[in-house]
Amino acid sequence: MSQQFFDNRAAVEANLLAIEASLTQPIKDTEPTLRSRILAKAVVFLAEQIGKRTMELHRQLELRVQLLERRPTPPFFWEWSAGDEFTTGAFVTHRGCLWQCVTYANRTPPGTDASWKLIVGMPVEQ
């Protein structure tokens, strides 16, 4: 079964209805023990397919988590302080706002030039 089969609910329902329509009469006419064995095999087959798809999705999710965990944590300095030097990607708070440094070796106060990006807050003019 293809990935689209499991990702498309309408396709799953249509396939199950088609299977049911094609098997209903022959299964009803089948001896009960044989009917039970046929249904058991169908259940095992579907469980295997669902299990394979679940494992595939689990592997994809694990890879995404690993990639996210490898990303470097951006440096965070609590409050901007005159004289400190900030590097690209550093976060600071200044006058009630959160800022991210967008230049290397930055010493300017956040909000005074384009070397800082406002992340959260409304800068107050002084």
Protein Blocks (a to p, Z undefined) as FASTA:
>chain_A
ZZklmmmmklmmmmmmmmmmmmmmmmmmpcfklmmmmmmmmmmmmmmmmmmmmmmmmmmm
mmmmmmmmmpccddddfbdcehiacdehiacdeehiacddfbehiabdehiamkbccfbd
cdddZZ
